[in-house]
Amino acid sequence: YLNWPGGAGEVRYGEGLFIGYRYYDTKEMLVQFPFGYGLSYTSFAYSNPQVSSTTFKDVEGVTVAVDVTNTGDVTGKETVQVYVHDRQSGLVRPYKELKGFAKVDLQPGETKTVSIPLDFRAFAYYHSEYRQWITEDGQFDILIGASAADIRHSLTVTLESTLDLPCILDKESTIREWMADPRGRAVFGPFYAQMEAEARKMFGGGDERYGNDGAIGMDIMEMFNDMPLVSVLMFQQQALPVHPEDMVAGLLQQVHNEN
């Protein structure tokens, strides 16, 4: 299921965003008629892909440009499509999403440059916990193509978020959420390596007989990362100086006092 392990403390049994090409692309399924596909009496070649900036702030946006040439014998129209792939998102997202397109009319042998602007919303997603559209620092792939399955060029850009988001960690937050939050990572990060070592020691991960999967047949930290921090600490409470609930309360006090 594509919505596993979920996000924001919930795992939804349903399609969500994974409808149409978003589902097929994420599952790497071949389809007979891809999203954006169309027939033509001529053919088109894409060349010289460019972006206005490889590093930019979310409020600035970026413009994608590509040269399109009619390589056939008759006049035709081509719809250039731009998809965005978020390399690392805080929430489960489709592999790529259409964020811009433009149609160009070309005579045989003619070449035109097609420019497609991508604004804040092209790189943002709605986060229910923050109750707003947010962006995250990181790398995005700009995919230029004639359909969802016919990607001609790929460019990588780096986005810098200008948002100053509040810390939304609470006593039920998972380890993954703690490590994804800048304030949470700063406070909890030093304990993570020690916790991982104790977990692998307890469940056999790292043992040369099993590798990272350990005796339980899976990477123990992949399982623990999606559990509430307080629940994981319960496994190790004998090695802790205070009760797990008191430890989490202390960590929360530190991160929220920094807001």
N, C-alpha and C positions, 0 to 999 in steps of 0.2 A: 504494500500500500504506500502511495506516495506521500501521504500525510503523516507517516511514522518517522521520527518520534514526536511529531507535533511541535507546538510552541506555546509560550505563555501559560504553561501548566495544563494545557489541554491537548488531547488527541481527538480530532474530529473524524468520524466515519462518514466520509462523503467526498464529492468531487472537488468542492471549493473552486479554486482557480484552475484546476486541471480539467479543462473542457476543450475539446477540439484539438488543435495543433499543440496546445500547451501540454496535453496529456501524451500525445503520440511522440512528441520530441523528447520529453523527459524520460519516457519508457524506451526510446530509441526504436520505435516501430516504423516499418515501411508502410506507406499508404499509397493508394493508386492515384488519388488526386490531392496533392498537398495544398495546404492553405496558401492562398495567393497565386496558385497555378492558373495558367491560361494558355490557350492556343493562339498562334499567330501565323500569318503567311510569310513572315520573315524571321530573322534571327538577330540577336543582339549580343555584343561583347562588352564586358565591363573592364575598365582599366584605370590606373592612376588613382586609387582610393586615398583619401586624405581626411584628416580631422584638423579643425582650426587650432586645437591645442591638445597635447597628450596628457597634461595635468591641469585641472581647473577646479574652481569652486562650484558647488551645486547651484548657486544663484546666478552664475555666469552662463552655465550651459556650454554646449559645444555644437559646432556645425560639421556635418559629414558631407563630403563631396566625392563624386566619382564620375569618370568619363564613360558615356554610353555611346556605342557605335552601332549603327544599323548595318549589319554584315550581309544582308540579303539583297534581293533585287526589286523589292516593292516597298512603298512607304508603310510605316507601321508605328504603333504606339507601345511603349514599354512602361510598366509600373515598377519603379525602383523601390525596394522595401528595405527598411533598416530595423534590425532586431537588436535587443540588448540582452546580454548574458551577465548576470551578477555572479562573480566568481565565489563570493562568500557573503551570505546573507544571514542576519540574525533570525529570520523566520524561513520556513519552507517556501520555496518559490519555484515556478516553472523554469525549465532550462533556459528558455529564451522567450522574449515577448516583443511583439511588434510595437515600435515606438514612433515610427514615422514612415511616410511614403510620398512619392511624387511621380506623376505621369509625364512622359516626354514624347513628343511627336518627331520622328526622324525620317528624312528622305534616305534612299539607298546610299550607303557610303558616308552618310553624315554622322558627325560626332558632336555631342553636346555635353556640357558639364552639368550634372544634377546636384543641387545642394539641398540638404535636409537638416533643419535645425532641431536639436534635442535640448529641451529645457529641464528645469528642476524635476518636473513630474516624470520625465523619461527615466530617471534614476531613483525615484522615490517609491515607497510602498506604504500602505496604510497600516499603522501599528495600533491595535485595539487598546493596548495597555497605556500608550501615550495619548491615544485619542487624537491622532493627527498623522499627516503624511510625513515620513521621515526619510532622510538619506543617511548612508553610512560611509565612512571612509573606506576606500579600497579600490580594487581594479575591476574594470568592466570590459567585456569584449563587445565591440561594435561589429555586428554581422551584416554585411551588405549582400543582397541577393534578389533573385527574380521570384522566389517563393520561399516558404518556410523550409523546404527541403533542398532548394537550389541556392546555396550560399556561395557567392563568387569571391568575396574578400572578407578578411577579418582583421580588425585593428584593436589594439588594447590601449585603454586610457585609464588614468588614475583620478579618482574623484576625491575632493576634500569637502567634507560636510561642514557647514557653517552653523549647524544647530547645536544649542547647548541644552541637551535633554536632561531632565531630572532623573535621579536614581529611583528606580521602581522596584528594587529588590525588597523582598520580605522574607518572613520565616519559612515560607514554602518554596522559595526560589531554588532551582536546581543548580548543580555545580556548573553546568554549561552556561547558565544565565549569569552566575557570579563571574565567570571568566570572560564573558562577553561584555560585561559592563566595565567601563574604564575605572570607576571608583571601586567597584567590587574586586576587580582583578588586582588593583594596587594593594588592597587590604588583605585579600584572601590568597593571592598568588603565592606568597612565601610558604604557606602551609600546604599548597597543592602537591608539590613534589614529595613531601613527607607522607601525605595521605596516600599518594599513588604507590609509594614503596611499601607502606603497610598493607595496602589492599592486595598487591601482587604477592606479598609474602603470605598473607592469610589464605588466598585462593589459588596459589600456585602459579600465577602469571610471572613470566620471566624465567621460570624453570626450564632448563635446556631440554627437558623431556616434552614440554608443551609449547614453548615459545610464549608470546604475549597472550595467547588465548587461554593459557592456564588449564587446570584440571576440569573446569566447568565447560570447556569447549567454545569460549568466546573471550574477547578482550574485556576484562573485568571493568576497566575504566570507561569503556564505551557504554556499559550498562550503568555504572555509577554516575556518569556525567549527566544523565537524564533523570536522576533521582534527586529529591530535595537534599540540600546539604546536611540538614539536621538528621535526616534518616541515615545517611552514609556515616556520619560521625557516631551514630549509635553502635555501629559495628566495632568502632575503635575507642569506645568511651573509657576502657580501662587504661589506655595510654594517654588520656587527656587530663590536664590539671583541673578542669571544671566539667560540669555536666554539659553534654552537647547543646541543649537548649540555651544554657547560659552563655556558651561560647558564641553561638549564632547571634544571640541578642547583643553581645558585645561588638561583634563585627558589624551588625546593622547600625548600631549607635555610631560607630566610626564613619561609615559611608554616608549616613544621613546628616551627620554634623558637618560634613564637607559641602553639602548643598547650599 
